[in-house]
Structure formats: structure tokens, C-alpha cells
Amino acid sequence: MKKIIKLIPLMLILVLALTSCQKNAENSGKPKVYTSFYAMYDFAKTIGGDDIDLTNIVPTGTEPHDFEPTASDMAKLSEADIFIYNGIGMESWADKIIETLPQSVKVICTSEQIPTDGNDPHIWLSPQNAKLQMQAICNVLSEVDSKNAQNYINRLDSYLTQIDEVDTEYKNAELDGKTIFVTHGAYSYLCNDYGMKQVALEGVTGDSDPSPSQMAKVVDQIKSEGVSCIFYDPLEGDKMAQAVANEADIQALPLYTFEGDSESRDYVTVMKANLEELKKGI
């Protein structure tokens, strides 16, 4: 009995110590930042670095259009300092979440100041748009965490230089006037930047299968224009692209949307990979 009594104070000390550690972790001083999907996560990670506590809501490899947040996701978001999302219908679930968030959560829609066509939400595939989105993220981080504002600005400036270099590579690739055939109409902003035209086998969300008549029309157009390739979004798979490629006797190549990429690749890396695929196909 005496041994048990002696153990009780020790257990209390351990519990208090663990509680203290947990509170210290929670009160680390770093802003709690949540992002809606991978592209926004990568932008925030690039600018925030080690100065923020960053969490991405949509799991890697998941289509953001189809994602539905759980009660646990919503509970975690309510404790955030900042919630970053793309907007323009990219995250159909975001509006529901935003309505429930406390006013203490700073919500930033990165597309708010960018002219859009109202149909294609994949604005970050334009390097110029990506720069504006990253600037918006830098602004909100600097506002919420002013003591680290210069760190955020320095990281932004460094990365914008890399994006400008990618932009120059695209401009030098002689893409102007080219037509790309795609299974996912997600590349309108990329095409607009460099004078290309996209012909999509389906709508921008990739939720519907093409009808036989639509498939036949695209195959006929591919053959008549002498196109050597159809591009597909790897997040959705290549089944549809391979069907068209086999029918038209062309190749199918990936063109990444950067929606659900792995953490091993950043925006610049993916955009360079896309340029190489475009060169192969065009």
C-alpha cells in the first residue's frame, strides 16, 4: 500500500510534465497554417519554411475536386491561424468549411486578385499566376507573423527568381501556335501564357467519361492535324489517354496538374517536367 501511495506523486509529476510538453508544442509561436490541396501546400511550404506549422488537408494522391472533409478535419481547421485555398470552384467543399470557421482563422483565397475564365480553376499552372498566389500567401504570413516577415519575403523573392527562369524556358521552347490534346481540360492558363491551344476530351473536373461520338471526333481531329501525342493527368490515370492513343496510333504522355503530387517535388520541378513532356509531344 505504501508503495502505491509513493507512486501516485510520481505519476502526477509525469502527467504534468507531459501536459506541459504538449502545451509548449502547441504554443511554439509558429502560425498554424492549413492548405486545401498540394499546390497550395507547396507554395506555403516554400515561403513559410520552418517558421510555420503546416498541414495539408487533402491527402497526397487524392483528387481535390472529389474530397470531402471529415468532422476531424473541420475540428482541426477551427484551431488554425490561417487557411489557404485556391478558389474558383477548385475546392467545392471549401465554402462549407469557411462558413463554420471562427473569426480568429485568417482565410486567404489565392485566386482573389487574378483574372480567371470562370471555368478552369487550375490557375497555378500559369507561372505568372503562381507568382501572384505565392505573393498572396507571403502577405498573409507576414501579417499574421510579422516578426518573421523578412524571412517570408526573402524566400518568396528567391523562389520567384526560379519561376522567372522556368517562364523563360517555356518562352524559348517555341510553343506558340501549337495545339495540345488532353484528357483533362486543366491547362487553359498554361496554354494562354505561351500561345497554345488545348483540345480536351472531357471537362476540367475529369469526372465524366467521353461519349463514343466525342471520342470519335477527337480521334478524327488528331488524325487530320497530324498530332503525335495526347496528354493525361497522372492523378487521374492514363486509361482514357491510352484508349485514344491506341485508336489514333499516337503516344500518351503525362502532363502534371500538381493537384495531388508527392512532397518530393516542388512547383518548379513539376513545371520543368511538364515542359519536357510538351517538347516530346509537340
Backbone bond lengths (Angstrom), bond angles and torsions (degrees), N, CA, C in turn:
res aa  C-N    CA-C-N  psi(-1)  N-CA   C-N-CA  omega(-1)  CA-C   N-CA-C  phi
1 M - - - 1.465 - - 1.526 110.18 -
2 K 1.348 116.70 -42.78 1.455 121.16 179.02 1.529 111.17 -61.89
3 K 1.349 115.38 -38.32 1.465 119.82 179.25 1.526 110.46 -62.41
4 I 1.363 115.75 -41.32 1.461 120.54 179.92 1.517 110.13 -63.50
5 I 1.358 116.14 -44.33 1.461 120.76 -179.95 1.527 110.56 -61.66
6 K 1.342 116.73 -39.92 1.462 120.90 179.12 1.532 111.38 -65.86
7 L 1.349 116.75 -31.89 1.459 120.80 -178.17 1.526 112.80 -73.46
8 I 1.341 116.80 -28.38 1.460 120.40 -175.31 1.526 112.18 -59.68
9 P 1.365 119.30 -49.63 1.468 118.62 177.69 1.522 112.83 -58.92
10 L 1.339 116.66 -37.47 1.460 120.59 179.38 1.521 110.82 -63.30
11 M 1.343 116.02 -42.53 1.461 120.29 178.64 1.520 110.99 -63.63
12 L 1.341 116.24 -40.33 1.461 120.08 178.83 1.524 110.95 -62.86
13 I 1.329 115.55 -40.34 1.466 119.77 178.80 1.525 110.69 -62.14
14 L 1.342 116.32 -43.00 1.462 120.82 179.85 1.519 111.27 -63.72
15 V 1.345 116.02 -43.75 1.468 120.44 179.57 1.520 110.36 -61.69
16 L 1.350 116.00 -45.74 1.460 120.00 179.75 1.526 111.67 -63.29
17 A 1.331 115.79 -37.65 1.467 120.03 179.61 1.521 111.05 -65.70
18 L 1.340 115.77 -43.85 1.459 120.28 179.03 1.518 110.93 -64.17
19 T 1.344 115.75 -41.57 1.464 120.02 178.73 1.521 110.58 -62.54
20 S 1.321 115.49 -40.75 1.463 120.37 179.10 1.517 111.50 -63.56
21 C 1.341 115.76 -42.32 1.469 120.21 178.69 1.523 110.82 -62.14
22 Q 1.343 115.29 -41.72 1.457 120.16 -179.38 1.524 110.38 -62.93
23 K 1.348 116.03 -43.48 1.453 119.68 -179.70 1.524 111.07 -66.09
24 N 1.345 115.44 -37.19 1.458 118.71 178.38 1.518 111.07 -63.27
25 A 1.357 115.60 -39.08 1.466 119.99 178.61 1.518 110.49 -65.43
26 E 1.364 114.73 -40.77 1.457 119.37 -178.52 1.526 111.08 -70.22
27 N 1.326 116.48 -32.05 1.455 121.27 -178.19 1.525 110.87 -103.22
28 S 1.318 116.40 39.79 1.460 120.82 -177.35 1.517 111.95 -69.73
29 G 1.303 116.93 -13.18 1.453 120.38 -178.65 1.508 113.22 92.80
30 K 1.318 117.94 -11.65 1.457 121.24 179.12 1.530 110.03 -80.55
31 P 1.325 117.70 136.06 1.461 119.67 176.06 1.531 110.77 -63.47
32 K 1.330 116.28 135.74 1.463 120.84 174.54 1.523 108.31 -84.29
33 V 1.313 115.83 113.22 1.458 121.51 -175.12 1.521 109.51 -115.85
34 Y 1.332 116.38 128.99 1.460 122.27 176.08 1.525 108.63 -116.40
35 T 1.336 115.51 139.78 1.461 120.48 177.75 1.518 110.01 -121.14
36 S 1.334 115.62 157.33 1.464 120.54 -171.08 1.525 113.82 -84.46
37 F 1.333 117.93 -28.97 1.468 120.72 176.22 1.525 108.66 -163.97
38 Y 1.337 116.91 -178.54 1.459 119.94 -163.53 1.527 115.04 -61.89
39 A 1.321 118.73 -41.93 1.467 119.37 -178.38 1.524 110.95 -58.70
40 M 1.339 116.33 -43.83 1.465 120.24 178.88 1.532 110.27 -67.24
41 Y 1.322 115.69 -36.39 1.469 120.87 178.04 1.527 110.47 -62.47
42 D 1.327 116.36 -45.16 1.460 120.26 -178.69 1.525 111.02 -64.16
43 F 1.326 116.79 -42.35 1.465 120.04 178.78 1.528 110.60 -61.45
44 A 1.344 116.05 -46.06 1.467 120.30 -179.21 1.526 111.24 -65.51
45 K 1.330 116.15 -38.75 1.465 120.65 179.33 1.528 110.99 -65.46
46 T 1.322 115.99 -41.47 1.459 120.97 -179.63 1.524 111.30 -62.50
47 I 1.320 116.87 -41.42 1.466 121.23 -177.22 1.525 111.64 -84.30
48 G 1.336 116.05 -40.80 1.463 120.30 -175.02 1.505 114.36 -76.90
49 G 1.330 116.82 -34.00 1.456 120.28 -179.02 1.521 112.20 54.68
50 D 1.312 115.91 -137.17 1.469 121.68 -179.60 1.527 113.23 -83.79
51 D 1.324 116.44 1.71 1.463 119.58 -177.75 1.522 113.06 -86.71
52 I 1.335 117.68 -4.25 1.459 120.26 -179.75 1.521 110.95 -129.04
53 D 1.316 115.53 157.45 1.464 123.19 173.89 1.521 106.03 -102.65
54 L 1.341 116.73 101.77 1.462 122.46 -166.87 1.520 112.75 -107.67
55 T 1.330 116.12 134.46 1.464 122.76 177.51 1.524 109.28 -135.25
56 N 1.327 116.09 134.86 1.463 121.36 174.83 1.524 109.24 -100.74
57 I 1.326 117.32 133.60 1.460 120.81 -174.90 1.525 111.73 -78.22
58 V 1.327 116.64 -49.33 1.465 120.65 -176.73 1.529 109.52 -78.64
59 P 1.325 118.55 124.33 1.470 121.16 -178.98 1.527 112.36 -62.31
60 T 1.312 116.25 150.14 1.460 121.60 177.18 1.526 110.60 -56.23
61 G 1.334 116.15 135.91 1.456 120.93 179.30 1.508 114.37 85.07
62 T 1.341 117.52 2.12 1.461 121.86 179.92 1.522 109.80 -100.40
63 E 1.325 116.75 137.88 1.454 122.45 177.70 1.529 109.50 -72.38
64 P 1.338 119.21 117.11 1.474 121.08 -177.42 1.521 113.73 -59.79
65 H 1.352 116.86 -30.66 1.469 119.99 179.55 1.527 111.13 -60.32
66 D 1.327 116.03 -35.52 1.467 121.16 -171.75 1.522 113.44 -95.82
67 F 1.306 117.66 -6.22 1.462 121.53 -174.33 1.524 111.93 -68.30
68 E 1.322 115.32 142.51 1.463 121.60 173.72 1.526 108.41 -127.70
69 P 1.327 118.27 119.00 1.467 120.53 -178.56 1.517 111.89 -68.15
70 T 1.318 115.83 144.82 1.461 121.39 177.37 1.529 109.58 -87.90
71 A 1.319 115.06 171.20 1.467 119.96 175.93 1.525 110.27 -60.89
72 S 1.333 115.64 -35.17 1.465 120.35 178.19 1.526 111.07 -65.06
73 D 1.343 116.58 -41.51 1.465 120.70 177.45 1.524 110.86 -59.00
74 M 1.318 115.49 -44.97 1.463 120.55 -177.42 1.528 111.48 -67.20
75 A 1.332 115.60 -36.30 1.466 119.64 178.41 1.525 110.72 -65.77
76 K 1.334 116.53 -42.04 1.464 120.60 179.03 1.529 110.95 -65.28
77 L 1.326 115.43 -41.46 1.460 119.62 -179.20 1.522 112.36 -62.38
78 S 1.317 115.83 -32.85 1.465 119.91 -178.65 1.527 111.90 -65.92
79 E 1.336 116.62 -17.22 1.462 121.23 178.95 1.529 112.33 -99.70
80 A 1.337 116.39 3.84 1.461 120.42 -178.28 1.524 111.21 -75.74
81 D 1.326 114.94 159.65 1.460 120.81 170.07 1.526 110.33 -91.00
82 I 1.340 115.05 -35.10 1.465 120.54 -176.67 1.529 109.49 -139.45
83 F 1.330 116.31 138.26 1.463 121.93 171.44 1.525 107.37 -122.45
84 I 1.328 116.34 122.33 1.463 122.77 -176.82 1.525 109.43 -111.87
85 Y 1.336 116.00 126.92 1.460 118.89 176.79 1.527 110.62 -141.08
86 N 1.322 116.26 166.34 1.459 122.53 -174.52 1.520 112.38 -82.99
87 G 1.344 116.03 -48.88 1.459 120.59 -177.54 1.519 112.86 87.38
88 I 1.322 117.12 -167.44 1.472 126.19 -177.46 1.523 111.35 59.58
89 G 1.312 117.72 29.74 1.456 120.66 177.66 1.510 114.83 84.74
90 M 1.318 117.75 2.91 1.462 120.00 179.50 1.520 110.42 -62.36
91 E 1.322 115.88 -42.67 1.461 121.85 179.33 1.532 107.54 -113.44
92 S 1.317 116.87 89.26 1.466 120.44 -176.35 1.522 111.94 -62.12
93 W 1.312 116.37 -20.40 1.463 122.32 -178.27 1.530 113.01 -87.15
94 A 1.317 117.29 -12.73 1.464 120.43 -172.01 1.527 112.72 -65.65
95 D 1.335 116.74 -40.72 1.467 119.67 -177.67 1.523 111.69 -59.49
96 K 1.333 115.92 -38.85 1.467 119.65 179.46 1.531 110.45 -63.38
97 I 1.320 115.64 -42.26 1.463 120.31 -179.28 1.527 110.91 -66.43
98 I 1.319 116.04 -45.74 1.463 120.73 -175.79 1.524 111.34 -58.96
99 E 1.333 116.24 -37.10 1.468 120.43 179.91 1.524 112.29 -62.53
100 T 1.325 116.80 -26.95 1.470 120.53 -175.92 1.524 113.25 -95.09
101 L 1.326 117.45 -9.94 1.461 120.25 -175.15 1.528 111.50 -74.63
102 P 1.327 116.84 143.25 1.470 119.62 175.16 1.524 110.71 -66.75
103 Q 1.319 116.82 157.79 1.461 121.21 -178.14 1.524 112.44 -65.09
104 S 1.317 116.73 -16.00 1.468 120.19 179.12 1.523 112.31 -69.71
105 V 1.343 117.20 -17.79 1.464 121.28 179.28 1.528 108.99 -86.62
106 K 1.310 116.31 121.65 1.462 121.72 177.65 1.524 108.44 -82.90
107 V 1.323 117.09 118.35 1.463 121.92 -177.58 1.524 109.16 -104.38
108 I 1.337 116.41 128.49 1.459 120.73 179.98 1.522 110.17 -125.53
109 C 1.336 116.23 121.07 1.464 122.79 174.42 1.520 106.97 -96.35
110 T 1.319 117.48 111.29 1.465 120.68 -170.30 1.526 113.50 -73.70
111 S 1.329 117.56 -11.65 1.469 120.37 179.76 1.520 112.34 -95.09
112 E 1.316 116.94 -0.13 1.466 121.47 -169.26 1.524 113.44 -57.89
113 Q 1.316 117.79 -37.67 1.465 121.73 -176.23 1.530 112.71 -101.04
114 I 1.337 116.87 15.29 1.466 120.50 -175.71 1.528 110.22 -112.47
115 P 1.335 118.66 127.31 1.471 120.76 175.58 1.529 109.99 -62.87
116 T 1.326 116.74 131.28 1.468 120.67 -178.15 1.520 109.89 -129.62
117 D 1.336 115.21 166.17 1.463 119.21 178.17 1.525 111.88 -89.49
118 G 1.334 116.76 -4.38 1.458 120.85 177.48 1.510 114.64 80.49
119 N 1.325 117.76 -5.06 1.465 121.19 -177.35 1.523 112.74 -115.25
120 D 1.309 115.94 -48.25 1.465 121.31 -176.52 1.530 109.11 -98.34
121 P 1.340 118.61 115.51 1.464 120.43 -178.84 1.524 114.74 -84.61
122 H 1.333 117.88 -2.07 1.467 120.98 -172.71 1.533 111.47 -82.06
123 I 1.318 115.93 56.32 1.465 120.06 -172.36 1.523 112.89 -69.56
124 W 1.324 117.90 -25.69 1.471 121.49 -176.16 1.525 112.56 -69.29
125 L 1.339 118.09 -13.18 1.459 119.93 177.92 1.528 111.58 -73.73
126 S 1.309 116.91 -9.76 1.464 121.96 166.44 1.525 107.62 -88.98
127 P 1.324 119.20 118.53 1.466 120.04 179.07 1.527 113.19 -55.66
128 Q 1.322 116.58 -35.24 1.465 119.29 179.15 1.527 111.16 -66.19
129 N 1.324 116.77 -40.19 1.464 120.16 176.40 1.525 111.37 -67.53
130 A 1.325 116.03 -40.15 1.470 120.23 179.44 1.525 110.53 -58.67
131 K 1.324 116.48 -39.00 1.463 120.37 178.32 1.528 111.05 -62.11
132 L 1.324 116.67 -41.01 1.465 120.52 179.15 1.523 111.22 -67.38
133 Q 1.334 116.43 -38.26 1.463 119.92 178.27 1.527 110.99 -65.64
134 M 1.315 116.07 -40.99 1.465 119.63 178.89 1.527 111.00 -67.06
135 Q 1.322 116.20 -35.37 1.466 119.68 176.50 1.523 110.65 -63.17
136 A 1.344 116.54 -40.92 1.466 120.69 178.60 1.526 111.03 -62.52
137 I 1.335 116.18 -39.22 1.467 120.68 178.71 1.522 110.30 -67.66
138 C 1.319 116.50 -42.12 1.462 120.71 177.89 1.529 110.51 -60.37
139 N 1.319 116.25 -40.70 1.469 120.52 -178.83 1.523 111.58 -62.20
140 V 1.335 116.29 -45.40 1.468 118.65 -176.40 1.528 110.83 -72.01
141 L 1.323 117.75 -36.47 1.467 120.12 176.52 1.530 110.52 -63.67
142 S 1.322 116.02 -41.89 1.464 120.26 -179.61 1.522 111.32 -66.77
143 E 1.325 115.89 -33.21 1.467 120.22 179.17 1.525 111.41 -70.64
144 V 1.322 115.94 -44.69 1.464 120.51 -177.12 1.525 111.60 -75.88
145 D 1.320 116.54 -34.53 1.474 121.66 -175.35 1.528 108.88 -127.31
146 S 1.320 116.34 69.39 1.464 121.46 -171.73 1.529 113.28 -62.31
147 K 1.330 117.13 -27.56 1.473 118.74 -177.44 1.525 111.83 -67.02
148 N 1.338 116.76 -22.88 1.469 120.47 178.24 1.529 112.06 -108.56
149 A 1.325 116.81 15.82 1.466 120.81 -176.27 1.527 112.18 -56.54
150 Q 1.325 117.05 -41.76 1.462 119.35 -178.10 1.523 111.38 -65.65
151 N 1.334 117.17 -34.20 1.469 120.22 175.90 1.526 110.43 -61.60
152 Y 1.328 116.15 -44.41 1.462 120.78 -179.80 1.530 110.66 -63.94
153 I 1.318 115.86 -42.96 1.467 120.23 -179.56 1.525 110.80 -64.73
154 N 1.319 116.93 -41.82 1.471 120.62 -179.68 1.526 111.29 -63.49
155 R 1.342 116.22 -43.03 1.468 119.38 179.33 1.528 110.45 -65.84
156 L 1.315 116.21 -40.63 1.466 119.79 178.51 1.519 110.68 -61.09
157 D 1.318 117.38 -50.06 1.466 121.07 -178.31 1.525 111.34 -58.15
158 S 1.323 115.96 -42.27 1.462 120.43 -179.97 1.525 111.25 -62.84
159 Y 1.336 116.21 -42.26 1.466 119.18 -176.33 1.526 111.71 -76.38
160 L 1.331 117.26 -33.02 1.465 119.51 177.62 1.520 110.69 -62.20
161 T 1.320 116.87 -33.18 1.463 120.72 176.02 1.522 110.58 -62.19
162 Q 1.337 116.60 -41.19 1.464 120.57 177.89 1.528 111.37 -66.24
163 I 1.331 116.66 -39.60 1.468 119.77 178.40 1.527 110.42 -65.01
164 D 1.325 117.20 -39.18 1.467 120.55 177.24 1.528 111.00 -61.34
165 E 1.318 116.43 -36.92 1.467 120.03 177.97 1.525 110.93 -65.85
166 V 1.339 116.34 -40.10 1.467 120.46 176.51 1.523 110.04 -63.93
167 D 1.318 116.35 -42.58 1.462 121.64 178.85 1.527 110.67 -57.53
168 T 1.313 116.30 -42.73 1.467 120.89 178.47 1.526 111.07 -63.82
169 E 1.333 117.00 -40.24 1.467 120.72 178.15 1.528 110.93 -61.27
170 Y 1.327 116.87 -41.59 1.466 120.51 177.66 1.530 110.82 -63.97
171 K 1.321 116.57 -43.69 1.465 120.28 -178.58 1.521 111.57 -64.45
172 N 1.320 116.81 -29.98 1.465 121.06 -179.52 1.526 113.13 -85.69
173 A 1.331 116.89 -1.76 1.469 120.48 -174.76 1.526 113.19 -89.25
174 E 1.327 117.28 2.24 1.469 122.52 177.37 1.532 111.66 55.80
175 L 1.324 115.20 53.14 1.461 121.23 179.13 1.521 112.37 -91.16
176 D 1.310 117.14 -14.07 1.465 121.69 -175.01 1.532 111.42 -58.47
177 G 1.340 115.05 129.92 1.455 120.67 178.67 1.516 114.86 86.16
178 K 1.320 117.44 -3.52 1.461 121.16 -179.29 1.529 110.67 -82.93
179 T 1.330 115.44 151.25 1.467 122.24 175.86 1.515 109.01 -112.73
180 I 1.333 115.97 131.94 1.461 119.62 175.61 1.526 109.17 -115.35
181 F 1.315 115.73 137.05 1.459 122.12 176.12 1.524 107.99 -99.35
182 V 1.336 115.80 130.04 1.462 121.02 -173.81 1.520 110.48 -135.40
183 T 1.331 116.02 153.86 1.467 120.14 176.04 1.519 111.72 -88.27
184 H 1.315 116.83 -12.54 1.466 122.49 -176.93 1.520 107.15 -134.87
185 G 1.327 116.92 113.73 1.463 120.27 -175.31 1.509 113.28 -75.50
186 A 1.317 116.05 62.63 1.464 121.40 -172.50 1.523 113.37 -109.80
187 Y 1.320 117.55 7.07 1.460 119.43 -167.70 1.531 113.45 -116.31
188 S 1.328 117.02 22.40 1.465 119.68 -175.27 1.528 112.06 -63.86
189 Y 1.337 117.58 -38.39 1.468 119.80 -179.18 1.521 111.29 -72.80
190 L 1.315 116.73 -37.29 1.464 120.76 174.53 1.524 109.58 -61.53
191 C 1.329 116.29 -45.59 1.464 120.77 -179.58 1.523 111.32 -64.51
192 N 1.324 117.03 -41.79 1.465 120.52 -179.84 1.524 111.77 -61.43
193 D 1.316 116.56 -37.05 1.472 120.37 -179.10 1.521 112.30 -63.23
194 Y 1.332 116.34 -33.07 1.466 118.97 -171.01 1.526 113.36 -123.27
195 G 1.332 116.51 20.53 1.460 120.61 171.62 1.511 115.16 73.44
196 M 1.329 117.48 21.24 1.464 120.48 178.66 1.527 110.95 -94.72
197 K 1.309 115.32 167.97 1.464 122.26 174.98 1.520 107.74 -126.58
198 Q 1.330 116.47 134.88 1.463 119.55 176.50 1.525 109.77 -106.76
199 V 1.320 114.87 140.54 1.464 122.23 171.52 1.517 106.17 -116.22
200 A 1.329 115.96 114.19 1.462 120.75 -174.72 1.516 111.26 -98.56
201 L 1.324 114.66 138.28 1.457 120.66 177.35 1.518 111.07 -75.09
202 E 1.332 115.75 -21.51 1.457 120.52 -179.92 1.510 109.59 -150.18
203 G 1.338 118.01 -177.36 1.454 122.02 -178.91 1.507 112.71 -73.12
204 V 1.327 116.23 175.20 1.460 120.94 -172.25 1.521 113.58 -69.12
205 T 1.328 118.96 -20.51 1.459 118.93 -177.41 1.517 112.75 -84.95
206 G 1.315 117.98 -20.08 1.458 120.20 179.57 1.516 113.59 72.20
207 D 1.343 117.76 19.45 1.459 120.50 -176.13 1.530 113.43 -87.78
208 S 1.328 116.76 -16.49 1.466 119.04 -173.11 1.520 111.53 -114.13
209 D 1.324 115.47 149.27 1.458 121.23 175.27 1.528 108.94 -87.58
210 P 1.326 117.66 142.67 1.467 119.42 178.88 1.526 110.53 -70.50
211 S 1.320 115.34 147.17 1.462 119.89 176.73 1.527 108.61 -74.83
212 P 1.335 117.83 160.24 1.468 119.82 177.54 1.525 112.58 -56.35
213 S 1.340 116.75 -37.99 1.463 119.56 -179.87 1.530 111.08 -68.02
214 Q 1.347 116.21 -37.39 1.462 120.24 177.88 1.523 110.37 -66.93
215 M 1.324 116.23 -41.95 1.459 121.06 177.85 1.529 110.22 -60.77
216 A 1.337 116.25 -45.89 1.462 120.71 -178.88 1.527 111.15 -63.41
217 K 1.329 115.81 -38.92 1.467 120.35 -179.82 1.522 111.01 -63.23
218 V 1.332 116.64 -44.36 1.460 120.68 -179.37 1.525 110.72 -66.77
219 V 1.320 116.65 -42.64 1.466 120.33 179.31 1.525 110.40 -61.68
220 D 1.340 116.85 -42.75 1.467 120.59 178.07 1.526 111.07 -62.31
221 Q 1.337 116.21 -40.92 1.459 120.18 179.94 1.522 110.86 -67.07
222 I 1.318 116.48 -40.37 1.464 120.77 177.83 1.528 110.25 -59.86
223 K 1.321 115.47 -45.89 1.466 119.78 -178.92 1.529 111.58 -65.86
224 S 1.343 116.53 -41.97 1.463 120.24 -176.89 1.525 112.33 -68.70
225 E 1.329 117.23 -30.72 1.463 120.74 -178.45 1.528 112.54 -94.86
226 G 1.314 116.06 -0.42 1.457 119.04 177.17 1.514 113.95 67.34
227 V 1.332 116.73 29.92 1.464 121.46 -179.61 1.528 109.85 -71.59
228 S 1.327 116.35 140.56 1.465 120.05 -175.77 1.521 113.53 -104.55
229 C 1.351 117.23 1.71 1.461 118.45 -172.12 1.522 111.64 -157.99
230 I 1.339 115.93 150.28 1.454 122.04 166.46 1.525 107.50 -123.90
231 F 1.320 116.44 136.58 1.461 121.94 -177.10 1.527 110.53 -99.83
232 Y 1.326 115.60 145.78 1.460 120.90 178.86 1.527 110.09 -133.40
233 D 1.316 115.14 156.14 1.462 121.93 175.95 1.526 108.13 -87.13
234 P 1.336 118.82 115.19 1.470 120.90 -177.88 1.521 113.92 -57.59
235 L 1.326 117.57 -25.58 1.460 120.12 178.99 1.524 111.13 -63.76
236 E 1.335 116.58 -28.87 1.460 121.23 -179.69 1.524 112.65 -96.52
237 G 1.318 116.66 -10.09 1.457 119.89 -179.06 1.517 111.90 92.95
238 D 1.336 116.03 169.84 1.466 120.69 -174.39 1.524 113.73 -110.58
239 K 1.327 117.78 10.91 1.465 120.90 -175.79 1.525 112.05 -56.97
240 M 1.332 115.98 -49.65 1.453 120.28 -178.33 1.523 111.54 -66.11
241 A 1.328 115.83 -42.51 1.459 120.54 -179.68 1.520 111.32 -63.46
242 Q 1.329 116.48 -40.64 1.457 119.90 179.83 1.525 111.22 -65.71
243 A 1.342 116.57 -35.01 1.467 120.15 178.26 1.524 110.39 -63.04
244 V 1.332 116.13 -44.50 1.464 120.55 178.11 1.526 110.21 -67.18
245 A 1.334 116.23 -43.81 1.462 120.70 -178.46 1.526 111.36 -60.40
246 N 1.320 116.16 -42.05 1.462 120.04 179.50 1.523 111.25 -65.93
247 E 1.335 115.57 -40.37 1.466 120.16 -178.55 1.527 111.41 -68.65
248 A 1.329 116.05 -38.45 1.464 120.64 -176.08 1.527 112.88 -95.99
249 D 1.330 116.45 -2.33 1.461 122.33 -179.57 1.536 111.39 58.84
250 I 1.333 115.25 50.99 1.457 121.82 176.70 1.529 108.25 -130.06
251 Q 1.327 117.63 -179.33 1.461 120.68 178.37 1.528 110.82 -99.92
252 A 1.319 115.94 156.37 1.465 122.84 175.03 1.525 108.21 -111.63
253 L 1.325 116.45 129.44 1.465 121.57 -177.55 1.528 110.61 -128.37
254 P 1.339 117.46 149.42 1.469 120.34 179.59 1.528 111.76 -78.29
255 L 1.329 115.41 145.64 1.458 122.33 171.83 1.528 105.82 -138.70
256 Y 1.305 115.67 107.04 1.468 121.50 -167.57 1.527 112.50 -76.71
257 T 1.331 115.44 135.52 1.465 120.26 176.11 1.519 112.07 -91.41
258 F 1.338 117.38 -14.05 1.468 122.06 178.72 1.528 111.47 66.45
259 E 1.326 116.36 27.24 1.467 120.49 179.08 1.524 111.75 -81.18
260 G 1.339 115.96 -43.31 1.459 119.24 -174.79 1.503 112.10 -133.87
261 D 1.329 116.18 40.86 1.457 120.99 -175.45 1.527 111.13 -71.50
262 S 1.328 115.26 166.61 1.462 120.34 177.04 1.520 109.77 -82.96
263 E 1.309 116.98 161.92 1.459 121.02 -176.08 1.526 112.74 -72.47
264 S 1.314 117.36 -2.77 1.460 119.23 -177.76 1.529 111.89 -79.87
265 R 1.351 118.02 -10.53 1.463 119.77 -177.26 1.525 110.38 -128.46
266 D 1.318 115.18 135.15 1.455 118.96 177.44 1.527 109.90 -99.32
267 Y 1.324 115.53 -179.65 1.465 121.35 -174.35 1.522 112.11 -59.09
268 V 1.317 116.91 -48.71 1.460 120.55 -178.07 1.524 111.01 -60.45
269 T 1.322 117.05 -42.36 1.468 121.24 179.29 1.522 111.08 -60.69
270 V 1.321 116.84 -44.29 1.467 121.03 -178.96 1.527 110.91 -68.17
271 M 1.324 117.54 -40.94 1.463 119.75 179.73 1.527 111.39 -65.70
272 K 1.319 117.07 -34.91 1.466 119.86 175.56 1.526 110.73 -67.80
273 A 1.333 116.25 -39.65 1.468 120.32 177.27 1.525 110.29 -62.70
274 N 1.326 117.14 -41.03 1.463 120.80 178.19 1.524 111.60 -62.75
275 L 1.321 116.44 -39.13 1.466 119.59 179.12 1.521 110.95 -63.13
276 E 1.321 116.98 -40.71 1.466 119.98 178.24 1.524 111.13 -63.59
277 E 1.337 116.98 -39.01 1.466 120.18 178.25 1.525 110.38 -67.24
278 L 1.321 117.08 -39.32 1.466 120.44 177.78 1.526 110.96 -62.56
279 K 1.316 116.43 -40.78 1.465 120.06 178.48 1.527 111.03 -62.53
280 K 1.338 116.02 -39.95 1.469 119.82 178.28 1.522 111.05 -63.65
281 G 1.327 115.50 -43.24 1.457 120.13 -173.31 1.504 115.04 -82.37
282 I 1.337 116.41 -22.83 1.464 120.17 -176.46 1.523 111.35 -108.02
